[in-house]
Amino acid sequence: MSGHKFVNTGVPGAYQYLPLNDPPIGLAYPSSIYPQNATMPELFKPLTIRGVTFHNRAFVSPMCQYSSDKGHATDWHFVHIGVGFSAHCFGTGFATRGLGAICMEATAVIPEGRISPQDAGLWDDSQIAPLKRIVDFAHAQGAVIGVQLAHAGRKSSTMAPWVHSDMAHTRIAPNYIALLEDGGWADRVAAPSPIPFSDVYPTPYELPEAEIKQIEQAFLDAVERCKKIGYDFIEIHGAHGYLQHEFMSPLSNLRTDQYGGSFENRVRFSLSVVQKVRAAWPKPFFYRISATDWAEGPERDAATGEWKQWGLEQSTLFVGELKQLGVDLVDVSTGGNWLKQKIPVAPGYQVPFAAAIKKAHPDMLVGTVGMITDAEQAEMYLRNGQADVVFLARELIRNPHWAMQAAQKLGVAVKPANQYERGWATTHHERGAEQGSGKEHLDQKPANT
């Protein structure tokens, strides 16, 4: 053994010493090390898009935190996305938990595109540094991390949800509107048509064509900042009743110019943004849609052929356009644009929409989302070809270790963070080994052993 040097290797080129995880966190070990991995569940098969490898198919959905400072990420975001622990607080720390990808929250391309005054933004170069800190840490853990670029449209300048009404019902504001004294811009809320989402939301003005072009440029400017930050992928938010969805749906778009009326006109703005972003962004590019407005009645009038609301038929056509423009993955959600939406909420209630789009476009990568909580449930959707990846949000808030626990349930040996290995291994104490010394024999086995 003389002459050998055994070191706790650090991540090459990292901004500080951080232990190197080799293989990366969340990647299944080869079967030569753990034979049970010879037959790999779909959930833990890697996925490579444009040279970026996602270690598994469990992705973190964008989750608004309403915790930004004039659009700038704060230490809350660093803990939420990155580390999980700090001297002062505890968070989810997705970058160290073995998830296939992390998509950071809806990030506005202009100040007036934020949902609330405390929402994330990427309209100014000063917003680059705090985001780069998060991304650099995630990369040091081997995580794949991206961001969702957005404009909230008529649902902007609103209060953080707990300000209007928290779980204890102790904060009941009279409406959702963030006024000037709240840091809002209720008099500058923009939409395709001057129709408020509800009577407790701001009344928007109709975007003139010149401002539509300015917003398109703002998306491009944000993409350039994404390059400096080092994101691995970008997702454009075209769902949940925000600006791009508002343009697409005949319920919220009553325009008579080139951006309204026909299907081709209503998707014009979104497709123009996509085309420009794809030309500027060489890495993986996702797009989130709401596949239906969940409004009453048919999507299209059978007698006149007039589109009445946004639904699966138009979504399928739209995804075909996205595919032609080079979008790599469509993230299929639903709803958010119609106040009176009636949603049959149940586990996997949105999966049929993803499945229908995947069937219509088998060569398009499709993600599904919505009340996916169980490993076997997620595996079934992937195994049945209903989707290629699963996005999780609330379940990850409850259990940020979901991916590692899913691996145990499905009988897969997956690499945990070096510092957490003992928590995910079956421990056999060697005679004389000190409990907690780190010198125990570690062995991962399927959950049923």
N, C-alpha and C positions, 0 to 999 in steps of 0.2 A: 504494500500500500504506500510505501515511501515515494514521495514526489507527486502524489495525486493531490489535487486541490478541489475540494467539494464546496461550492458556494451556493448561497441562496440568490440565484440569478435575478437580476432586475430586468425590467422591460427596456430593450435597447432604445435609446433616444428619448425616453420619457422625461418629462419636465422635473421629476423628482424620483427618488427610489421608490419603485412599486414592484413587488414580486411578479415575476413572469409566470403566467399560466400556460403550460404546454402539456397537452393540447389546450385549446381555448375553452373557457367556461361555456357549458351548454352543449358541447360537441360530444357525441357518443364515442366511447372508446372503440378501437378496432377489435374485432372478434378474436384476433390472436392473443389479446390480453384478457378479454372477457367473452368467453364463447357464447354466452346468451345473446350477444349482439349480432350473431350471424344472421338472424332474421330480424330485420329492423322495422319497427312500426313507422307508418307514414309520418307521424308527428315529429320523429327524430331523424328523418332523412334530410341532409343538407340541401339547400337550394342556392344555385348560383345564377345571378342576373347581372349581365354586363360586367363580368369579372369580379363582382362582389359576392362573397359566399356567406349566406345566412346559415348558422349552425343547426337550426331546427325550424319548425314551422309554427311555433308559438310566438306571436308578435304582440308587442305592447301597443294598444290603441292610443291615439292622442287623447289626453285628458286635461281639460282646462283647469288651472289651479287658482286663477284669480288672485295672483300673488306677485305680479310684476310691478316694478317701480318705473312708471313712465315708459312702459314697454320693455324695460331691462329685466333680464333674469336675475334672481336673487339667490341667497344661500338656501332658501326653501327649495328651489329648483335643483340646486346641486345635490341636496340630500335626497329629494324625491327621485331624481333620475340616477344619481351617481352612487353615493356611498351608503346610504341607509342609516349610518350612525355618525354622530358628531359629538362634540363635547356638550352640546346644549340640547340636542333633539334627536328624535328617531324618525326615520322615514322608510320609504319602500326600497330605494337603492336598486333599481332594476338592472343596472350595468353589471352587478356582481351576482345576479341570481340565475343566470343560465338561459335567458330568453333569446329567441332567434333574432329579434330586432326590436328596437325601441323607436317609436315615432313620437317626437315631442309635440306638445300641444299646439292647437290652432294659433298661428302666429301671424298677426296682421301686417299687411304690406304697406298700409298707411295708417296714421293715427286714428282716423275716423272709421277704419275697418275693424277696430277692436270690438269684441262683444261687450266688455266692461272697461272702465278706466284702468283697472288693474290687470288687464290681459297682456299677453306677450306681443312683442312687435319686432319687426326687422326692417324698419324704414330709415334707420340712421346707423352710421358706422359705429357710433358709441355703443350700440347694442351687440356688436360682434364679440367683444372680449369676454363678457360673462358667459355667453353661450359656448365660446371656444374652450373655456375652462372645463365646462361640463363634457363637451365632446372629447377633449384630450384625455380626461379621466376615463371615459367610456372606452375609448380606443386602447388605453393602457390595460384594460381588462379584457380586451379582445372582442368587445361588443360592437355590433353594427347599429348605428344610430342615424336617424333622419329627422325631418321636421315637416309639419303640415303648414303650408302657406295658405292664408285665408283672407277673406273680407266678409264681415258679418252682415253687410247690407242693412235691411230694415230692422234687423235684430241687434243692431249695435247701440251703444250708449245706454246700456241697461245695467242694473245692479248685479253684483255677485249674488248667487242664489241664496246664500245664507243671510244676506242683508234684507232681502224681501221676506223670507220666512225660513227660520232654522228648524231643526228637528224638535226643539222644545216649544216651538210656536211662541217664542218670546220676542221675535223681531218680525213684525208684520207691517211692512211699508205699504202705503196706499196703492203703489203701482211699481212697475219694474224700471221706470225711466230714471237714468242718471242725468241730473240737471247740471248746469254749469257749476254751481256751488259744490256739486259732488264730484267734480272733475270730468263731467260728461260733455256732450256736444249734441244735445237733443235737437237743436235747430239745424244741424248739418248731417242728419242721417239720410243716406242715399239708398235708392232702390230702382229697379226698372220702371216701376209705376208708383204713384203716391198713395199706396195702400198700406196702412199699418198692419202688423201681424195680429194685433188685438187692440182693444181700447185702453189697455194698460201698458202699451208699448209706444215708442215715439212714432209720429206721423212723418214718413220720409218724403223727400222731394224726388222728382223723376230725373234720373241721371241724363244730362245732355250727352250727345255723342262725343264731344271733346273730352269730357271727364271719363268716359268709358275708356278712351285711348290712354288717358293718363294712368288709370288703374292698371291697364295692361302693362304699361311701362314700369309701374311700381312692382309688379310681380317679377319682371325681368331684373330690376335693380336688387330685389331681395335675393334672387338666385345668385347674383354675383357675390353677395355677402355670404350666402351659404357656402360658396366655394372657399372663401377665406376662413370660415369657421371650420370647415373640413367634414361637413355632413356626408354620409354615405349614400343617402337617397333623399328624394323630395316627394312629398305627397301634396297634391292640390285639393283643397276642400271644395267639393261641388255638391255637398249634401246638407241635410238638417235645416233647410230653410234659410241658409245664408246666401250671399249675393249671387253666386253662380247658379245655385238651385232656383233662386227667385226668378232669374232670367229664363230658366228652362221650363218652369211650370206655367201653364195658362191660368192658374189660379192667382198668381202674383204678378204676371206679366201681361198687361193689357195694351202694350205699345202697338203703334201702327206703322213704325218705321222699319228699317232693316233688321232691328233686334226684336221684333214682335210679330205675333200672328202665327205663321207657319212653323213647323218643327225646325226647319232649316234656319229660320231667323232666330228662334228662341235659343238655339244652341250656338249661335254665331260667336257670342262673346266668349263662352267657355272654350270653344275650339280654337279661337284666336289666341287665347292665353296659353293653351296646351301646345299649340304649334310653336309659339315663340319660346316657351320654356324648354321644350324638347330640343330645339336648335341650340340653346345655350347651355344645356345640362347634359353631360355625357354619361352620368351615372344612372342607376336605377330610378325610375320615375313612376310613381303611383298616382292614382286618382280616386278619390272617394265620392261615391254617388249615393243618393237616396233613390232606391229603385221604385218607390211608390210614395204618393202623398197621403195614402190611407184616407182619402176623402170618400164620401158616399157616392154611389153611382158608378157608371162605367168610365174607363179611361177615355173612350172615344164614342161619340154618338153614332149609333149603327145606321141611322137614316141619312145624316148629313156628312158623316166622316169627320166632323169637327172634334178636335182634341179638347177634352173637358178638364182633365187634370193630368199630372205627370204620373206615369205608371210603368209597368214592366215592358210593355211593347216599345215605348219610346226609349226606355233605358237600354234595351237590347240594341236598338238602332244606334243609340249614342255610343255605346261601347264599341260597336263596329267602327265608328269614326275615330274613337280614341286609339283603337288598334292600328288603324291606317296611319295615324300620326306618330306612332312609336311609343305609346304608353306601355309600360311593362306589366303592370298589375292594376286591376280595378278592385277597390275595397268597397264591398257592397253593404250598405246600411239602408235604412228606410226612414221616412217621416220627417217631421220637424218644420214643415212649411204651411200646414193647415191647422188652425187652432182646434177645430172640431174633429181632428183625426181620431179614428176608432181602431185601436191596435189590439189584436188578440195576443197579448203578451204571454209567452210560455217559453220554456227552454228551447233554444234553436229556432225561434219564430221567424227569424230573418233568413235562415239558411235556404228555404225554397227559392228565394229570389237569386241568391248567389248560384244555386244549382241550375236554375233556368238560364242564367247568363253564361255559365260554364258550358252548358249543353249547346247553346247557340254559337259560342265562340270557344271551342275546345283548345285552341292554340293560344288563348289569352289566360294569363295567370289571374286567379280570382281569390280574393280573401273574403271570409265571412265573419260575422260578428253578432253579438246579441245574446245574452244569457247563456253563454258557453262557460260552464263551471267545472266540468268533469273531464278527466283525461280520456276515458273510454268514449264519451260523447264526442269530443274533438277528433279522436282517432277515427271514429265511424264516419264523420263527415268527409274526412280526407280519403279514407279507404274507399268510400262509395263514389268518389269523384265529384262530390258536390262543391268542393273548393280545394285550393292548393295550400292555403295557409289559414290559420284562425287568429283573429285579433281579439284580445281580452282587455278589459278595462276594470270594471268594478270588482271582478273576482281577484284581480291582481292587487287592488287596494287592500282587500281583505287578506290576501295571501300572496305576498310577493315571491314566495318560494314555489309557486304553482308548477313551474317547469320541472324542477327537481323532484317534486312529489309525483308529477305525472310520469316521470321516468321510472320511479319505483313501482307505480301501479302497473305500468306496461312492461315491466321486467327488463329495463334497459339500464346499463351502466353508463352514466353520463358524468363528464368532468365537472366537479364543483370548483368553486374558488379555493385556492390553496389553503387559505385561512379557515375555510369552513369544511374541509374534507372530513374531519372526524364526526361532524354532524350528519353526514350522508353515507357513512360506511358502517358495515357490521364489524364490530371490534372484537378481536380475539386476543386476550392479554397473554403475552409470552411470560413464562415464569421469570419473576424478578423484575418485569417491566413496571415502571412507575406510572400509576394512573394519572393521566393528564400530561404526561411528559412529551407526548407527541411521538413516542417510540413504540406505540402499539402496532400490531399487525392489522392493516386495513384491507377489507375485502368487500366489494359490492356484489350483491347477489340479487336475483329476481325477488320481487315482493312476496312470492308464494313459497319461498324457501325458509 
